[in-house]
Amino acid sequence: MQVIAIVNPKGGAGKSTVATNLAGYLASRGHQVMLGDVDVQQSSRTWLDLRPASLPPITAWEVNENLIAKPPKGTTHVILDTPAGLKGHKLDAVLKIADRLIVPLQPSIFDILATETFLKKLARREQKCAVGVLGMRVNARSRAADQLAHYVGQLGLPVLGYLRDTQNYIQLAAHGATLWDVAPSRVEKDLAQWGEILRWLQS
């Protein structure tokens, strides 16, 4: 079972957007996917409630009588959508079980500074999971993208790609859907941006 965690201590970084669309991609490929929302806002769980039954299924945590949450039987992939401010033993618990860690990061100086200490800790520590940064709401050919790549590169972490600022994610999320649940021609530019990200996850 592969576990992919979407983590950034800053709120509003785009974690739920990445988590839901990644879950949607895996489900569209026939995998048994669980989207585990560990954010108190329960953004991903709310999104799952909106998801039509006609789309490839994505499950949530299974909670038993002892209030222990676990993936449903048969789950092949777990996507963890984590809360802002994740640190200490809670962060350690996520890092312990994750195979891949994606850090969504916007290229503004405010977002970079808010995430700097967290990224430096990830770059320094030894862990079993591979870590990659994903540029959010940014034009891949802009100076902002170059600056983000330079900053992340200094830490020895890879930039997995860049997702542009588009209403597609917002409009699809409102219906419990992802890029992979609509006609490819409608979201062609966005699908192309996920290519490198998906190759990294499968490597």
N, C-alpha and C positions, 0 to 999 in steps of 0.2 A: 504494500500500500504506500503510494507516494504522498507525502505531506508537503504542501506549498504554503508558506505563510506570507502574508502581505503586511508589512510593518513600517510604520513611521510614527515617532512620538508626537508629531505635530498633527493637529486636526485639520481637516479640509485638504489633505494632500492628494486625495483621489483613491484611497485604499479600497473602498467599496466598489468603485467603478472597475478597478483592476480585478478584484476578487470575483465579482459577479460575471464579468465577461470571460475570465479564464475558466470559471466553472461551466459557463455556457459552451465554450469551445470543446472542453473535454466531454461534456454530455452529448454534444453533437457528433462526436466520434464514437459513441456507443459505450463510453466508460460509465461505471457506477460512481457518481460524484456526490460527495457531501460538502456543503458549504457551511462551515462552522463559524458562526458569528460570536466573537468573544468581546464585542463592543457593547457597552451599556445602552447605547442608542439603538442597538439591534437593527441597523440599517439593512443588512443583508437578509435577516429573517423577515423583515417587512417586505423586502423585494421578493422573497420566495413565496409569500402569501399572495402576491400579485401575479405570479407566474401561471399562465394558462396550462391546463392539463394536456393540451394538444402538443405542447413543446416537449423536447427531450427532458426527462425528469432529473431534478436535482434535489437531494434530500437534505434534511437538517439533522442536528444532534438527536440521538435517541436517549431519552432520560428515563431511568428506572425508578423504582419506588424509593431508593436511597438517594435520589437526586444526583446520581452519577451520570454524566453525559458521555456518550461514546458514539462512534460512527456506526450506522446501521450495518447489519451483517451483509457481506458481499461488496462493501465499499472498496473501490480500487484507487480512488484519488480523494484526498481531503484538501480543501482550500480553507485556510484560516484567515478571516477578516478580523484584524486586531484593533484595539482601541487606541486613541491618542493617549500619550503619557505612559505607554507600556514600558516598564522597567523592573529592576530587581528580580525577585524570584519568579515573577510572572513571565518576564522576558526570558529568563533562563529556561523555564518550562517549555516555552515555545521553541527556543533554539535547540533544545534537547530532542524534540520529536520531528523537527522540520528537516526535509531533504533539500529544499530550495527556499531562499528568502528573497523576496522582491521588495525593494524600498522605493515607493513612488515619491518623486521629488520634483517640485516646481522650481524653475530656474531663478526665481526672485531672490535677492539678497536676504530677505526676511526668512524665507523658507530654508535657504541654505544654512543660515546662522542657527536657526531653530533646530536643525537636524545635525549640525556639525559634530557635536559631542557624541551623539549616538553612532554616527558613521565611523568616527575614529575608534570607538570601542569595538565595533564590528570588525574593523580592519586589523585591530591589534590582537584580538582574542582568537584562540584556536577553537574551531567548532566543526562538526561533521557536515553542516549544511553549506552549500555554495550560496554566495550573496551577490546580488546584482541590483543596480539602480536603474529606475525607469523614469525618464523625463516626462513630466506631465504638462499638458496644455502649452506645448511649445512647438514652434516650427523647427524642424530638424536642420534647416539651412540657415538659421538665424545666429547672430552673435551670442544670444542667450544660450543656445544649445552648445556652442563651442566653449563658452565659459563653464557651463555645467560639466561637460566632458573633461575639461582641464582640471577642475576642482576634484571631481571624483577620481580621476586618474592619478592624482597626487596621493590619494589614499590607497591606491592599489586595487580599487574596485572597478568592475566593468560597468559601462553604461549599456544596458540591454537594448535600448531603442528610445523612441520619442513618440508620444501620442499627442496628436494635434488638439487644439481647442475647437470642439464641434458640438452642435446640439444633438447629434446622433445618439450619443451616450445618454443624455438626459431624457430624450424622447423615448428611447427604448426601455430605459429603466422604469419609467412611469407605467409600463405595461408588463413588467416582469420579464423582459426580453433582453437579448444580447445581439451583438453583431452577427452571430452565426444562426440567428433565428429568423432572419429576413433575407430577401433576395440579395445576392452578392453585389449586383449592380447598384443597389441603393447605398451601399457602404464600402464601395471598392477601395477608396483611398485609406479608409481606416483598417480594413483587413490587411492591406499591404504593410502597414506599420507594425503589425503583430508578428510578421514572419520571423525576424531575428529573435524575438522574445520566446516564441514557441520552440525554435531550434535550440536555444540555450536550455530550456526546460527539459528537452528530450535528450540532451547530450550526456 
